[in-house]
Amino acid sequence: MPISSLPSPYGIGSLGASARAFADFLAAGGQTYWQILPICPTSYGDSPYQSFSSYAGNPYFIDLDDLAAEGLLEREEYEGLNWGDNPQSVDYGLMYETRYPVLRRAAARLLADPPAEYGAFCRDSAWLDDYALFMALKDRQAGAAWFTWQPDIRLRRPKALAAARRELAGQIDFWKAVQFLFFRQWRTLKAYANNQGVSIIGDLPIYVSGDSADVWANPDQFQLDKEGLPTEVAGCPPDGFSADGQLWGNPLFRWDRMKQDGYRWWIDRIAFQFTIYDMLRIDHFRGFDAYYAIPYGDDTARNGRWRPGPGLEFFQAVEAALGPRDIIAEDLGFLTDSVRQLLQDTGYPGMKVLEFAFDSRDAGSDYLPHRYPPHCVAYTGTHDNDTIQGWMASAPKKDVSFAKAYLRLNSREGYHWGMMRAAWASPADLAVMQAQDLLGLGSQARMNIPSTLGDNWKWRALPGVFTPELARRLRREARVYQRLPKKPARQTAPKAAN
């Protein structure tokens, strides 16, 4: 359940009362994990996998009612504003226009009398100075990408940076204050969920956005030319789902350079994630074995080629630095024997997606639930899949017939309940359902269609849909399939997580 999809009267889900209510619902339903999408700020295309920073929190998620309760806002400063007319969809353009003026008022009040914890946050957040300066510079450049800025700033010449910090001091303080407010609310929510016996599974994209503070502040870690432009970019090759492949456009890592300092950039990034999550899904795991490199400037992924990734030594370096961590490997997509071996060698649980088991475009896949090993995480679908009801209505008839026969699905019970039961009944140590499937929603609630722009990441749940009756039914299913917790989830990670 993405944070953005929580019910809210202010255009997008937030970290306040509705998030706490959802944690209550999960606890009542016997659930021990809440998996979310990345919580970083979104940029072009509104995707949480394309962010201005892999450290920063999304300002849109800051709860305005909680700010008012702290005395940082007056209710009339935000309650009467236009937050959109569709409670089931996020209007990101409207969010951009409406949310920031409100946050500037809250930030100004915070900075007028900052608490001691604000200073500690700024000192302890090593990423914050570069991020706040980056965002202040973007504001001055009307949002232009950093690689179009003047050379002295683009290439981070010290005198130019020092001058910018002086000139933009007020803007820099605003962006720091916003991050303080976000993470104060985030830690409050996480503590609340943990106290309910619900642990948070975060999501770490393997790649970062080209137009990000991550790349601007660390250009030596990426495959860039002397002007700061990528030489090749990330994506996936053509397959049965996409004739042109997927052109993500992210800059690729200089794994040779990263190896020289023991992958410190990556270790710092993962260490930070475990300060805010209990468990972490690492996206596009196969990219650590080999990654697909597409010439910069191409408009499809057809001309890419595979290049070797860092392999097992990368994960050994992470474990040596951080100790054993609860990590889920997103091992979907084009898999080879070497990827499977890497998964086995790391000891991480992989992912099994039930919808793939019946998709004729994915012939030969090993997603039928009777084949699952215990050491995996089962899903009916992910944010990149259609909902169960949407899939049943749109998939080829032979695929749907196979699913109905294999799972004994029927409309009386509801296709979504039948498919979810198959995941709960599987040997997988952990089973994660999409909120849209729990609600039995159709394709209108789909979160993302890969390789498309303009209508993704928008779905929101209506107020009141996560009812006590639904929680009781969820708990009954958890009891039947022996998935009720014996101890709080935050104390007992599933066997699948290492």
Secondary structure, DSSP 8 states (H G I E B T S, - for coil): --GGGS--TTSS--SSHHHHHHHHHHHHTT--EEE----S-B-GGG-TTSBS-SSS--GGGS-HHHHHHTTSS-GGGTTTS---S-TTB--HHHHHHHHHHHHHHHHHHHHHS--HHHHHHHHH-TTHHHHHHHHHHHHHTTT--GGGS-HHHHTT-HHHHHHHHHHTHHHHHHHHHHHHHHHHHHHHHHHHHHHTT-EEEEEE-SS--SSSHHHHH-GGGB-B-TTS-BSEEEEE--BTTBTT-EEEEEE-B-HHHHHHTTSHHHHHHHHHHHHH-SEEEES-GGGGTEEEEEETT-SSSTT-EEEE--THHHHHHHHHHH-S--EEE---SS--HHHHHHHHHHT--EEEEHHHHT-GGGTT----GGG--SSEEEES--TTS--HHHHHHHS-HHHHHHHHHHHT--TTT-HHHHHHHHHHHSS-SEEE--HHHHTT--GGG----TT--SS-S-B---TT-S-HHHHHHHHHHHHHTT-S-SS-TTT---TT--
